[in-house]
Amino acid sequence: MRIRALVIVLCIKLIPAAGQVSDSMKYISLDPYYFHLQYLKEDSAILIDVRLPFEFRGRIIKDAINIPSSREMKKLTDTITKDRPLLLYCTNDDRSRWAAEKLYEQGFRNLYNLEGGIVAWRKEKMPLTRGKKGRTKRLRD
C-alpha cells in the first residue's frame, strides 16, 4: 500500500514537468570565446545588446544593435524569420537570458546568450568598440 501511494505522489509531481521546456533548452549560453565564434560562423546572425541606451554608449561588441525594451524587440522580431540566429548580451547576462526566454515564447529557436555578459567579455579581453555618442539609434515605428 505504501509503494502505491509513493508511485501516485511521484506521478503527480513529475507529470506536470514533462511538458515544460527548461531554460537550458530555450537558448544556448556560450562563454565569450565560443559566443564570438558563433557570431563569426553565422552569416545572417543579429547581435543584440539589450542594455539601456546610456550603457550602449560605452563599450560594445562590434556590429551590435541596441534593443533595450520588449516593445522595440517586438518591432524587430516582427520583421525577421524565426530561424534567424540571434545573439544576445547585456552587462552580466540577466537581461539577455530574460530576453532569450521571451524570444523563445515568440517562436525563435536559434538563440544564443553571452554567458556572464559584457563583464565576462571584457575579462577575457575580447574585442570591443566605442558605442554610439548621443542618442542611440532607435527602430522606426
C-alpha positions, 0 to 999 in steps of 0.5 A: 500500500505504501509503494502505491501511494509513493508511485501516485505522489511521484506521478503527480509531481513529475507529470506536470514537468514533462511538458515544460521546456527548461531554460537550458533548452530555450537558448544556448549560453556560450562563454565569450570565446565560443559566443564570438565564434558563433557570431563569426560562423553565422552569416545572417546572425543579429547581435543584440545588446539589450542594455539601456541606451546610456550603457550602449554608449560605452563599450560594445561588441562590434556590429551590435544593435541596441534593443533595450525594451520588449516593445522595440524587440517586438518591432524587430522580431516582427520583421525577421524569420524565426530561424534567424540566429540571434545573439544576445548580451547585456552587462552580466547576462540577466537581461539577455537570458530574460530576453532569450526566454521571451524570444523563445515564447515568440517562436525563435529557436536559434538563440544564443546568450553571452554567458556572464555578459559584457563583464565576462567579455571584457575579462577575457579581453575580447574585442570591443568598440566605442558605442554610439555618442548621443542618442542611440539609434532607435527602430522606426515605428 
